[in-house]
Amino acid sequence: MKDLRRPARLAPGARVAVVAPSGPVVEERLQAGLDVLRGWDLDPVVAPHVLDRHGELGHLAGTDADRAADLQRAWCDPAVDAVLCARGGYGAQRMVDLLDWEEMRAAGPKVFVGFSDSTTLHEAFAVRLGLVTLYGPVAAGVDLSKNARAQDHLRATLFAPETVRTLTSSGAALAPGRARGVTLGGCLTLLATGQGTPHTRTDARGGPLLLEDVGEQPYRVDRALTQLLRAGRLDGVAGVALGSWDRCGPYEELRPVLADRLGGLGVPVVEELGFGHCDGALTVPFGVSAELDADAGTLTLDAPALR
């Protein structure tokens, strides 16, 4: 797998569009996140339907068509330098097929940031646009408004990405060794439920695969990993880097599941790399060449995430 195209880094004054492709947004959290972005000398603009709620389906931030239109317009606006998701939740799978990928490709590369449910969009941006994306804190998330580590790491990734090329684990190696490849991944549940759908990769060939999840009991993590294994999605994977598993049961019960399902791949596996649904979540790029050293507990990018 080859490196994907890297968007340009941001500079002071850059315009950042905030969209809500998934769940409903808490206005107070959104305003707090916008204040953080303004404090970085960015110019955040909120898409028209970000604070909408679907009348009959309260788990969605507005209708599928409106959420897709917000993302489409933001991406294709030449004045916008980056698009940030407002939050995760659920809903990106419902709207991703409504996007005009030809028009978005013609708009050229720009920065995309999101995590959790936006895994669906990270996959689509890679498959349809061949673009590096950033898996990190969202605009209306607690991390962006209150957590200094998450703020500092995202800000550095956006403005000075050469300064944050190595992530270091706070855990241990589930399987030893080193591996090189192009990063990909996201939320385990979204990767598993996305199998067989448009704009989704069929395998993880050549890549260090980055996985995390939230609110899934160990047996459900087992089920999702088994689905990926049975579907061939883990075929050719070079290594696995694990992030957080918040509210996924006691870790002493989850860890054997991860070791059992991933240990048979015969590749390095490192845990607790600090990204995902965790306090102080780090920002990780998908689509960049990197070395995973499970023994040292590091993931080191060959080049900055943004050019």
C-alpha positions as CSV (number, residue, x, y, z in Angstrom):
1,M,0.0,0.0,0.0
2,K,1.3,3.4,-1.0
3,D,1.2,6.6,1.0
4,L,-1.9,8.7,0.4
5,R,-1.8,12.4,-0.6
6,R,-1.0,14.7,2.4
7,P,-3.0,17.9,2.7
8,A,-1.3,21.1,3.5
9,R,-0.8,22.0,7.1
10,L,-2.8,24.9,8.6
11,A,-1.6,28.4,9.2
12,P,-2.9,31.2,11.4
13,G,-6.2,32.5,9.9
14,A,-7.1,29.2,8.2
15,R,-10.8,28.7,7.8
16,V,-12.1,25.5,9.5
17,A,-15.6,24.2,8.7
18,V,-17.4,22.2,11.5
19,V,-19.9,19.6,10.3
20,A,-22.1,17.0,12.1
21,P,-22.2,13.8,10.0
22,S,-23.3,11.7,12.9
23,G,-25.0,12.2,16.2
24,P,-26.7,15.3,17.7
25,V,-24.4,18.0,19.1
26,V,-24.5,19.7,22.5
27,E,-24.4,23.4,21.8
28,E,-22.4,24.3,25.0
29,R,-19.6,21.8,24.0
30,L,-19.6,23.1,20.5
31,Q,-19.1,26.7,21.6
32,A,-16.3,25.6,24.0
33,G,-14.6,23.9,21.1
34,L,-15.0,26.8,18.8
35,D,-13.4,29.0,21.5
36,V,-10.4,26.7,21.5
37,L,-10.1,26.9,17.7
38,R,-10.3,30.6,17.8
39,G,-7.6,30.6,20.4
40,W,-5.4,28.9,17.8
41,D,-6.0,31.8,15.4
42,L,-8.2,29.7,13.3
43,D,-11.5,30.9,11.7
44,P,-14.1,28.3,12.5
45,V,-17.4,28.3,10.6
46,V,-20.3,26.1,11.7
47,A,-22.3,24.4,8.9
48,P,-26.0,25.2,8.7
49,H,-27.3,21.9,10.1
50,V,-24.8,21.2,12.9
51,L,-27.3,21.8,15.7
52,D,-30.2,20.1,14.0
53,R,-31.9,17.0,15.5
54,H,-33.8,14.5,13.4
55,G,-37.4,14.8,14.4
56,E,-38.2,11.1,14.5
57,L,-34.7,9.7,15.0
58,G,-33.2,11.6,17.9
59,H,-29.8,9.8,17.6
60,L,-29.1,11.7,14.4
61,A,-28.0,15.4,13.9
62,G,-30.6,16.2,11.3
63,T,-31.6,14.3,8.2
64,D,-29.2,12.2,6.2
65,A,-29.5,14.6,3.3
66,D,-28.8,17.7,5.3
67,R,-25.8,16.2,7.1
68,A,-24.4,15.1,3.7
69,A,-25.0,18.5,2.2
70,D,-23.2,20.2,5.0
71,L,-20.1,18.1,4.5
72,Q,-20.3,18.4,0.7
73,R,-20.5,22.2,0.7
74,A,-17.8,22.5,3.3
75,W,-15.4,20.3,1.4
76,C,-16.1,21.9,-1.9
77,D,-15.8,25.5,-0.6
78,P,-12.4,26.9,-1.8
79,A,-12.3,29.2,1.2
80,V,-12.3,26.2,3.6
81,D,-8.9,24.7,4.6
82,A,-10.0,22.0,6.9
83,V,-13.2,20.1,7.9
84,L,-13.7,19.0,11.5
85,C,-16.4,16.7,12.7
86,A,-18.5,18.1,15.6
87,R,-18.8,14.7,17.3
88,G,-19.2,11.0,16.8
89,G,-22.2,9.0,17.8
90,Y,-23.9,7.3,14.9
91,G,-25.0,8.3,11.4
92,A,-22.1,8.5,9.0
93,Q,-22.9,5.2,7.5
94,R,-26.4,6.5,6.6
95,M,-25.1,9.6,4.7
96,V,-21.8,8.6,3.2
97,D,-23.4,7.3,0.0
98,L,-25.2,10.6,-0.6
99,L,-21.9,12.4,-1.1
100,D,-20.7,13.3,-4.7
101,W,-17.2,11.9,-4.6
102,E,-16.3,13.2,-8.1
103,E,-17.1,16.7,-7.0
104,M,-15.2,16.3,-3.8
105,R,-12.2,15.0,-5.6
106,A,-12.3,17.9,-8.0
107,A,-12.2,20.3,-4.9
108,G,-8.7,19.0,-4.1
109,P,-7.1,17.9,-0.8
110,K,-7.8,19.5,2.5
111,V,-7.5,18.4,6.2
112,F,-10.2,16.2,7.6
113,V,-10.4,15.5,11.4
114,G,-12.8,13.2,13.2
115,F,-12.9,9.9,15.1
116,S,-15.3,7.2,16.3
117,D,-18.3,7.1,13.9
118,S,-16.3,9.1,11.4
119,T,-14.3,5.9,10.8
120,T,-16.7,5.4,7.9
121,L,-15.6,8.7,6.4
122,H,-11.9,8.1,7.0
123,E,-12.3,4.9,5.0
124,A,-14.2,6.7,2.2
125,F,-11.7,9.5,2.0
126,A,-8.9,6.9,1.6
127,V,-10.7,4.8,-1.0
128,R,-12.4,7.5,-3.0
129,L,-10.0,10.5,-2.6
130,G,-6.7,8.8,-1.8
131,L,-6.2,11.3,1.0
132,V,-4.4,11.3,4.4
133,T,-6.9,12.0,7.2
134,L,-6.5,12.7,10.9
135,Y,-8.2,10.5,13.6
136,G,-8.4,12.8,16.5
137,P,-10.5,15.0,18.9
138,V,-13.8,16.5,17.5
139,A,-14.9,20.1,17.7
140,A,-17.7,19.5,20.3
141,G,-15.8,16.9,22.3
142,V,-14.7,17.1,25.9
143,D,-11.1,16.5,24.9
144,L,-10.9,19.6,22.7
145,S,-12.6,21.9,25.2
146,K,-11.0,20.6,28.5
147,N,-8.0,18.4,28.0
148,A,-4.6,20.1,27.4
149,R,-2.8,17.0,26.1
150,A,-5.4,16.4,23.4
151,Q,-5.5,20.1,22.5
152,D,-1.7,20.3,22.3
153,H,-1.3,17.2,20.2
154,L,-4.0,18.1,17.7
155,R,-2.7,21.7,17.4
156,A,0.8,20.4,16.8
157,T,-0.5,18.0,14.2
158,L,-2.3,20.7,12.4
159,F,0.4,23.5,12.5
160,A,3.7,21.7,13.1
161,P,3.2,18.0,12.2
162,E,7.0,17.3,12.1
163,T,7.0,17.8,15.9
164,V,4.6,14.9,16.6
165,R,5.9,12.0,14.5
166,T,6.2,9.4,17.3
167,L,3.5,8.0,19.5
168,T,4.6,6.1,22.6
169,S,2.6,3.3,24.3
170,S,1.9,3.3,28.0
171,G,1.3,-0.5,27.8
172,A,3.2,-3.5,26.5
173,A,3.6,-5.6,23.5
174,L,0.9,-8.3,23.0
175,A,3.1,-9.7,20.3
176,P,6.8,-8.6,19.7
177,G,8.6,-7.3,16.7
178,R,8.7,-4.5,14.2
179,A,6.7,-3.7,11.1
180,R,6.5,-1.0,8.4
181,G,3.6,0.1,6.3
182,V,0.9,2.7,5.7
183,T,-1.4,3.5,8.7
184,L,-5.1,2.8,8.5
185,G,-7.9,1.9,11.0
186,G,-10.3,3.5,13.4
187,C,-13.2,2.3,15.6
188,L,-13.4,-1.5,15.5
189,T,-17.2,-1.6,15.4
190,L,-17.4,0.7,12.4
191,L,-14.7,-1.2,10.5
192,A,-16.6,-4.5,11.2
193,T,-20.0,-3.2,10.3
194,G,-18.6,-1.5,7.2
195,Q,-17.5,-4.7,5.6
196,G,-19.1,-5.3,2.2
197,T,-20.2,-1.7,1.8
198,P,-19.1,0.9,-0.8
199,H,-16.1,3.1,-0.1
200,T,-14.6,0.5,2.3
201,R,-11.3,-1.4,1.9
202,T,-11.3,-5.1,1.7
203,D,-8.2,-5.8,3.6
204,A,-5.4,-4.2,5.7
205,R,-2.6,-5.3,3.4
206,G,0.7,-3.6,4.2
207,G,-0.5,-1.4,7.0
208,P,-0.1,-1.0,10.7
209,L,-3.8,-1.3,11.6
210,L,-4.9,1.1,14.4
211,L,-7.9,-0.1,16.4
212,E,-9.9,1.2,19.4
213,D,-13.5,1.2,20.6
214,V,-15.9,2.3,23.3
215,G,-18.8,0.8,25.2
216,E,-18.4,-2.8,23.8
217,Q,-18.1,-5.7,26.2
218,P,-15.3,-8.2,25.6
219,Y,-17.5,-10.7,23.8
220,R,-18.6,-8.0,21.4
221,V,-15.0,-7.0,20.7
222,D,-14.4,-10.7,20.1
223,R,-17.3,-10.8,17.7
224,A,-16.1,-7.7,15.7
225,L,-12.5,-9.0,15.5
226,T,-13.8,-12.4,14.4
227,Q,-15.9,-10.7,11.7
228,L,-12.8,-8.9,10.4
229,L,-10.8,-12.1,10.4
230,R,-13.5,-14.1,8.7
231,A,-14.1,-11.4,6.1
232,G,-10.3,-11.3,5.2
233,R,-10.0,-7.7,6.4
234,L,-6.9,-8.5,8.4
235,D,-5.2,-10.3,5.5
236,G,-1.8,-9.0,4.9
237,V,-1.8,-6.6,7.9
238,A,1.8,-5.7,8.9
239,G,1.1,-4.9,12.6
240,V,-1.6,-3.8,15.0
241,A,-1.5,-0.7,17.3
242,L,-4.3,-0.6,19.9
243,G,-5.7,2.5,21.4
244,S,-8.3,2.9,24.2
245,W,-11.1,0.6,25.1
246,D,-13.2,2.8,27.3
247,R,-16.1,1.1,29.0
248,C,-15.3,-2.2,27.2
249,G,-15.3,-4.2,30.4
250,P,-12.4,-4.7,32.8
251,Y,-9.2,-4.6,30.8
252,E,-8.0,-7.8,32.4
253,E,-11.0,-9.5,30.7
254,L,-10.6,-7.7,27.4
255,R,-6.8,-8.2,27.1
256,P,-7.0,-12.0,26.6
257,V,-9.6,-11.4,23.9
258,L,-7.3,-9.0,22.0
259,A,-4.3,-11.4,22.4
260,D,-6.3,-14.4,21.3
261,R,-7.9,-12.8,18.2
262,L,-4.8,-10.8,17.1
263,G,-1.9,-13.0,18.4
264,G,-2.4,-15.5,15.6
265,L,-1.7,-13.0,12.9
266,G,2.0,-13.4,13.4
267,V,2.6,-9.7,13.4
268,P,3.7,-7.1,16.1
269,V,0.8,-6.0,18.3
270,V,1.2,-3.1,20.8
271,E,-1.4,-1.8,23.2
272,E,-2.4,1.5,24.9
273,L,-1.0,3.9,22.2
274,G,-3.1,6.7,23.6
275,F,-5.6,7.4,20.8
276,G,-9.4,6.9,20.7
277,H,-12.1,7.4,23.3
278,C,-9.7,8.2,26.2
279,D,-8.7,11.1,28.3
280,G,-6.1,13.2,26.4
281,A,-6.6,11.3,23.1
282,L,-3.7,11.8,20.7
283,T,-4.3,12.5,17.0
284,V,-3.1,9.8,14.6
285,P,-2.9,10.1,10.8
286,F,-4.3,7.4,8.4
287,G,-2.5,7.0,5.1
288,V,1.1,7.7,6.2
289,S,4.1,5.4,6.1
290,A,5.2,4.4,9.6
291,E,7.2,1.9,11.7
292,L,5.5,0.1,14.5
293,D,8.0,-1.2,17.1
294,A,6.0,-3.3,19.6
295,D,9.0,-4.0,21.8
296,A,9.8,-0.2,22.2
297,G,6.1,0.6,22.2
298,T,6.3,3.2,19.5
299,L,4.6,4.2,16.2
300,T,6.9,6.5,14.3
301,L,5.8,8.3,11.1
302,D,8.2,8.4,8.2
303,A,7.0,11.8,7.3
304,P,4.8,14.5,8.9
305,A,1.0,13.8,8.6
306,L,0.6,17.1,6.7
307,R,2.9,18.7,4.2
